[in-house]
Amino acid sequence: MHYLDVMGLLAYFILLGYIGYRSVKKVNSSADFAVAGNKITWPILFATLAASFLGGGASMGRAGQAFDHGYAFMFAASAFPIATVLTGIFIAPKLKRYIGAHTVGDIMEQQFGRYARLITGIFSLIFCIGILGAQALAVGTVFNAIIGIDITTGILIGMGVVLLYSTIGGMWAVIQTDVVQFLMLAIFMPITLLIGINEVGGAEQLIARLPDSHFSIMGDYGPGMFLSLFIAFLLGETLVPPYTQRALAAPDSRNAKIGYTISGVFGFLFYFVSSTIGLIALILYPDISPDLAMPELIRTALPLGITGLVLASLLAVVMSTADSYLNSASVIFVKDIYQGFINPDVGEKNKLWIERLVNLLIGIGAVVFALYATSIIDALLISYSLWAPTILIPFVLGVLLDLKCSKSAIGAIIAGALVTIVWKWGPWDLSGMTGLSALVAGVSANLLTFTVIYHTFKNSRATSLVTKNS
């Protein structure tokens, strides 16, 4: 890479470090570390949310899947921005009625009792580390493809920077860097697309040189596979801890609603951009690995001096998701597990330092996960199976309908987890036998169990215990 490109990349890293340094002065309490003092208005909320969910999967992962399957994967994955818009309209405003809440576990305890909080904290923590590992793998892939260093070294460099600013600056640093990263991806990803279209001879040539199947809604997916993917993206990342945390950081329900909804609308546009970049790479570099589609286009097609900035924007896309999940995981551990069940009387100052220490430890765990993941999308889909079949259904039902039955929530979480584990890792090929993915089977078991137990115990003393325990 030319020295001008290296300088652009170094400037980006220096900026992130400076933001982290400046943010230290704003972090005086656990609330500052977790939800930035509840001062995030909707324009900032929109930028930080968009930057958070448009990570390695939405950029390199979408480009790689479009490389293999055309726009079909984009159509399936569009379920996520659909879910985000619906969440923004119907659920995000209701989250602000939980005064002082920082985590999903805070809300689950108010609806379903303290043991629901503990189970939520454990599953949320595992889920966040899994997604964080996928982003760490994406960081290493970018460094490997464009600079030529091995993936492990790339993971260590990129995650080292994320650990630095997120540990010292907490949510204040995460949100400020997310805004910078959002602006970079909003500028440089479309530039990469336009340059790529020019490289293949224009939009007409792009269409003419691709197989017709790459423009169909389902491509070479069968109906069952397409539906499974659609449901995975519809439910797999909906209201996950970092995104819920963003809504809780808003000052009121109006800001939460507008910021959340607009970020979902933006997702449709970004998915189209990243998928089209994958199709351009298929024409220009048909023999590369799919996950390298976007980095390869950046490395070879962009003019001198622009490559470093676009590389920085690609890293920005990935790192903005990584820092969100890292911050969320540390807050979850301290609030839902440590303070909730180990040391309820921990002081505010000690809690802040514990959050910072846990931030470092979880980052190391995510790096280990990344070294064993086979691909970015595989890592995401594995992690999705830990969220939707366990926490999502009770959480949504509790917030939307104000249901309160601890037995139904805990039973649903356990049933969803067990069915998912058996379906995905059991000795039988249940997906092949039934045509249902592990995620769909787990979500179905979760919803059924919640419904049956709730209607069995809703009028009993068990329901009222939640109010007393909360």
N, C-alpha and C positions, 0 to 999 in steps of 0.2 A: 504494500500500500504506500502511496506517495506521502511525503512528509506533511503536505498540506492536509491530507485526510487524517493523518495521525494527530495533527494539531487540533483539528475539529473535534475528534474523539476525546482527546485529553481535556479540552475546554469544557466539554459536557460533564466529565467526571469531576472536574474542579468545581463547577457550578453546583453539582449535587452535594459535594462536601461542604461548600460554603452555606448552602441552605440548611444543612444539618447543624452546622455550627451556630448559625443565627437562631435556629429554632430552640436551642437549649434554654435560652432566656425565657421562652414562653411556657416551658414545661415545669410547673411548680407542684403539680399534683397528679394523682392517678387519672383524674377526669381529663386533665390536659393531655396526658399520654394516650388516653383511650378514645375520646370524642372531641378533642380540640376545644374544650370548653363550651360545646354546643353553640358555636358561632359561625357555622358554615352555611352561608346563604345559597340560594338555588343555583346561581351561575357557577360558583365554585363546586357545589355538590355535583352538578352535571359534569364538569370537567374531571373531577376526581373519580367519579363512578365510571365514566366512559374510559378513562385511562386504566382503571383497575380491571374491568372485565374484558378489555381488548388487549389481552396479553399474548403469550406465545401460541396458545391455541387459536385465537381469533386472527392472528397474523400469519405466522409461519405454518401453523397447523391447518388453517383454512386453505392457504396457498398450496400446501402439499396435498391435501385431499382433492382440491380442484385439479391439480396436476394429474391425479389418478382417475378421478371420477367425474370431472367437469363440474358444472354448476349444481349438480344434484346434491352434493354435500352442503353447499351454501343454502339450498332450499330447506334441507333437513335441519341445519343448524340455525336457521332463521327463527326457530321456535324460541330460542333464548331471548332475542330482542322483543318478541311478542310477549313472552312472560314478563319481561322487564317493564314494558309499557303497562300491562295489566296490574302489575304490582304497584307501579307508581300511582295509578288511578285509585285502586281499591284498598291497598294494604299499607303502603308507606305512610299516608297521613295518620292512620290509626296507631302507628308505633309511637307517636309522640305523646300518647296519653299515659305511657309508662314513665313516670317522672323518675329521673335519676338512673334509668337503665343504660347500660353500656354494652351488653351482650345479649345474644339470643337466650342464654341461660337465665339472665335477669327476668326476661319476659316469661319464659317457661315456668319459673318458680312462682310468679304471680298467678299464673293460670292453673298450674298442675302440681305445685308443691316442690319442696327442696330436693327430693330425690330425682324428680324429673330434671331439675337443674343440673345435678351431678352427671346423670347419664348424657344429657345434652352437651355438657362441657367436654366429656370424654370423646364423644363422637365428633364434635366440632373440632376438637384439637387434632384428632387423627386426620380428618378431612382437610383441614388447613395445611397440615404438613405435606399431604399428598399433592395438593394443587401447587403449593410452593415448590415441591420437587419438580413438577412439570415445568414451571417457569425457570428453575435453575438449569434444567436440561436445555431449555430453549436458549438461555444465555450462552451456555457452552457451545451450542450448535452455531450461533451467530459468530462467535469468536473463531471457531474452527473453520467455518466456510469463508470468511472474509480476510482474517489475518493469518490463518494457517496454523495457529497453535492448537494443541490437542484439546478435546472437549473438556477433560477434567480440569486442566489449567484455566480454561475459559470460565467454567463454573465457579472456580475458586476466586477469580478476579472479580467477576460480575457480582457474585453474592457477597464478596467482601465489601464492596462499595455499598450495597443495599444494607448490609448489617451495620455499617458505620453510621449512616445518617438516620436509619430507622431506630436504632438503639438509643442514640443520644437525643434525638428530636421527637420521637414518638409520632402521634397522629399529626401534630403540627408540621413536622418535617415531611411526613408521607403526603399530606394534602398539598403542600407547596410544591414538592417535586412532581406530584401527579399533574398539577396544572401546567408546569413546564413541559412535562412529557406529553400531555395531551396536545399542547400547541405544536410540538414537534411532529407528532404523528399526523395531526390534521393538515400540516403543511407538506411534509416530505413524503408521506405515503402516496398521495395523489400525484406528486411530481414524479415519483418512481413509476407509477402507472402510465403517465403520459409519455415518459421517455421510452418505456417498454413498448407501448403501442407504436411509437415511431420506429423502433428497431425492427418490428415485424412488418412494417410497410403500411401501417394504418389500420383502422378498425375493420375495414372491409376485408383486408388480407387476414387479419386475425380470425374472423368468422369463417373465411373460405378455407383456411388451412387446418381447422379443427374438425374432428369427426362430429357428425350430427348428434350423436349420443351425449356429447359434452354439453349440449344446450337443453336437454330434456329435463323434466322435473325430477324424475327418479333415476335417470341414467341407467347404469347396469345393476342398480340395487333392485332386489325383489321388493314387493309391497311390505312384507314382514320386516325386512332389514331397514327399509326407509322409515317405517312407522316406529321401529325401536329407536333409531337414531333421533327422530323428531321428539319422541317422549323423553329420551335421555337429556336432550338440550332444553326441553321445556321445563323439566323438573330438576335436573341435576345440579344447577347452579343458582336456582331461584332462592332469594332471601338467605343466601349463605352468609356466614358471620361477617365478613368484611363489608358486604353491601348493606346488611341490616345496620351495622355499625355506622355507616355513612348516613343513613336516614336518621338514626338517633343523634348524630352530630348536628343536624339541622336545628335552627332555633324554634321552629314551629311546624305544624302540619302542612301549611301552604308551601313552604320552601322544600319540605321533604317530597311533596307530591310533584311539583314542577320539575325539580332537579332530577328526580328518579325517572319521570316519564320521558323527558327530552333525551336523556342518555340512552334509553331504549330505542328511540327513533333514530338517533345517530348510529346505533349499532347496525341497522339495515344497510346504511351507506357504506360503512367500513367493511362489512362482510363482502359486499360487492367488489370493492376495491381490492381487498386481499385475495379473493378468489380469482379475479381477472388477472392479477399478477401471476398466480399459479398457472393459468392457461398460457400466458405469454412465455413463461419459462418452459412449458412443455414444447412449444414450437422452437425456441432458441436452444434449449439444452435437454433434448429428449432422453438422454442416458444418465442423468443425475438422480440421486436419491430424492424422493418427493419432499422430505423435510428441508432440503436445501434449495427449493425452488426460489423462494424470495431472497435469501442471502446471495445466491449465485447471480441473480439479476442485478442486485445492488453492486456486487463485486466487479462484474464485467461490462455492464451496459451504461453505467452512469459516468458522466464526465469527471475529469480531475478536479478535486476540491469539493465536489458534491458528495462523493462516496462516503467520506468520513462523517459528514452531517447526517446523511441518510442512515448510515450504520448506527450513529448515535440515536436517531429516531427509532430504529428498530429495537435497539437495546432499551430505549425508553418505554416502548410498548410492553416489553417483557418485564422490565424492572418495576414498572408501576403496579403491575399485578402482584409481583413478588413481595414488594414492600407492604402492600395492603394485607395479604395473608399472613405475613410475618408479624405485623403489629397486632392483628386480630388474634392470632394464636397465643401470643404472650398475654394479652388481656384476658382471654378465655381461661387460661391456666390459673392466673392469679385470682380473678374474681369468682369463677365458677367452681374451681377445685380447691385452691389453696386457702383463700379467705372464707369460702363457703363451708369447708369441711375439715381443714387442717388447723388454721389459725384465724378464727373469726375476729380476734381483737388486734390484728396487725395494724400498725400505725400507718398513716398516709405516706410519710417519708419512706418507711421501709417497703411499703407496697410498690412505690415507684421504682426503687432500686431492684426489687425482685422482678418487676416487669422487664426491666432492662437486661437483667441477667438471663431470664428465660428467653428473651428475644434472641440472644446470642446462641443459646443451647438449641433452640428450635431451628435456627438457621443451619446449624451443623447437621441436625437430623434431616433436614430437607435436602442438603447436599448429598447425603448418603442415599436417600431415596432416588435422587436424580441419576446416580451412577448405575442403578439397577433397572431403570425404566427403559423399555425398548423403543418407544417413540413418544413424542409430545402428546399426541391425541390419545394413545393408549394410557398414558399416565393420567390424563384428564378423565377418561371414561372409568378407570378403576376408582378414582376418587369420587366421581359422581355417585357411584354405587354405594358409597358410605353416607351420603347425605339424604337424597330423596326418599329412599326406603325406610329411613329411621326418623329423622327430626321434622322434615318439611310438613307432612300432613298434620300432625298434632299442632305444630306451630301456627300454620295458616288457619286451622279450625278454631284454635284458641283466640287468635287475634281478630278474625273476621266475625265469629259468632259468639265470642266471649264464653266459650265452653270451659267448664271447670270440673274435671274428674281425673284425679291423679292415677287411678288404676287404668283408665282407658289410654292415657298418654304413655305410661310406662309399658303397659302390655303391647301397645302398637309398635313402640320403638323396638322392643325385644323381638316381637314376631317378624317385623320387617327385616331386622338384621339377620335373624336365623334363616329365613327363607332365602335372602340374598346370598348368604354364605353357602348354603347347600346348593343353590342354583348355579352359582359361579364356580365354586371350588369343590363341590361334592363329587362322588365317584360316578355319577350318571350324567349323561348329556341331556339335561332337562330342557335346555334351550332348543336343542334339535328335536326332541320328542314333542314339545308343546308349541314351539314357534314363539315363545315368550322369552324376552331377555331377562337376565337376573334383576335388572332395575325395575322392569314392569312387574315382575312377579313379586318383588319385595314391596313395591308401593301398593300393589293390590292387597297383599297380606296385611300391611300396615293399616290401610283404610278400613278393611273389613273388620280387623280386630278392634280398632278404635270404636267403630260404630256399634258392634255387638256389646262390648264392655260398657260403653257409655249408656246405652239404652237399658242395660241390665242394672247399673248402679246409680243412674242419674238421680233417683229419688231417695237413695239410701244415705246413711250417715257418711259413707266414704267420700261422697261429693263435697260435703260441707267441710271436711277436714282440710281441704286445700286452703280455704279462707282462713282457718285458724293457724295453719302452718306458715301462711304467707305474711 
